[in-house]
């Protein structure tokens, strides 16, 4: 075995790198597939804690590449009268710039 090949084998533990890379790909794929659901549930739970009443979001559409988050049909119940809504919105859209988020600013 040549010296560069031995050095390469010492620097990289292929038996550990390949499973780690596969795990990261699976986690990244799962994150992209379930990101909308995670955002929807997060908004519902955080909103319920803040308002003290039920918050419903029909759907969330997160587009990281475009820098936008869209929440459809938000209903926030009135904590003093639970059968009525305090707030209702058909669409709520938040646009953000990606580049400043990736910089150290």
C-alpha positions in Angstrom: 0.0 0.0 0.0 1.4 3.4 -1.0 2.0 6.1 1.6 -0.6 8.6 0.2 -3.2 5.9 0.3 -2.4 5.1 3.9 -2.5 8.7 4.8 -5.8 9.1 3.1 -7.2 6.1 5.1 -5.9 7.6 8.3 -7.4 11.0 7.7 -10.8 9.7 6.7 -12.7 7.0 8.5 -14.9 5.9 5.6 -16.8 3.4 7.8 -18.0 6.4 9.9 -18.3 9.0 7.1 -20.6 7.1 4.8 -23.3 6.3 7.5 -23.0 9.9 8.8 -23.5 11.3 5.3 -26.5 9.1 4.8 -28.0 10.1 8.2 -27.5 13.8 7.3 -29.2 13.3 3.9 -32.2 11.5 5.6 -32.5 14.2 8.2 -32.3 17.0 5.6 -35.0 15.3 3.5 -37.3 14.8 6.5 -36.8 18.4 7.5 -37.8 19.6 4.0 -40.8 17.2 3.8 -42.2 18.1 7.3 -41.2 21.7 7.6 -44.7 23.0 6.7 -46.3 20.8 9.3 -43.7 21.8 12.0 -44.3 25.5 11.3 -48.1 25.1 11.4 -48.0 23.2 14.7 -45.4 25.7 16.1 -47.6 28.7 15.3 -50.7 27.0 16.8 -48.9 26.0 20.0 -47.0 29.3 20.5 -50.1 31.3 19.6 -52.2 29.4 22.1 -49.7 30.1 24.8 -49.5 33.8 24.1 -53.3 34.4 23.7 -54.5 31.8 26.2 -57.0 30.4 23.7 -57.1 28.0 20.8 -55.3 29.0 17.6 -56.0 27.2 14.3 -53.9 27.3 11.1 -55.3 25.4 8.1 -51.9 25.2 6.3 -48.4 26.6 6.2 -46.3 27.0 3.1 -42.6 27.6 3.8 -40.4 28.4 0.9 -36.8 28.9 2.1 -35.4 29.5 -1.4 -37.8 32.4 -2.0 -37.7 33.6 1.6 -41.4 33.4 2.4 -43.8 31.9 4.9 -47.5 31.8 4.1 -50.1 30.8 6.7 -53.6 30.1 5.4 -56.9 30.5 7.3 -55.8 31.6 10.8 -58.4 31.6 13.5 -57.7 32.8 17.0 -60.4 32.2 19.6 -61.4 34.8 22.0 -60.3 33.8 25.5 -63.2 35.5 27.1 -65.8 34.0 24.7 -64.4 30.7 23.4 -67.2 30.2 20.8 -66.2 33.4 18.9 -63.0 34.3 17.1 -60.9 37.2 18.2 -59.0 37.2 14.9 -59.6 35.6 11.5 -57.3 35.9 8.5 -57.5 34.3 5.1 -53.7 34.7 4.3 -50.8 35.9 6.3 -47.5 36.2 4.3 -44.1 37.0 5.7 -41.3 37.7 3.3 -37.7 37.8 4.4 -34.3 38.3 2.9 -32.1 35.2 3.0 -28.6 36.8 2.5 -28.6 38.9 5.8 -29.6 35.8 7.7 -26.5 34.0 6.4 -24.2 36.9 7.2 -22.7 37.8 10.6 -25.0 40.8 11.0 
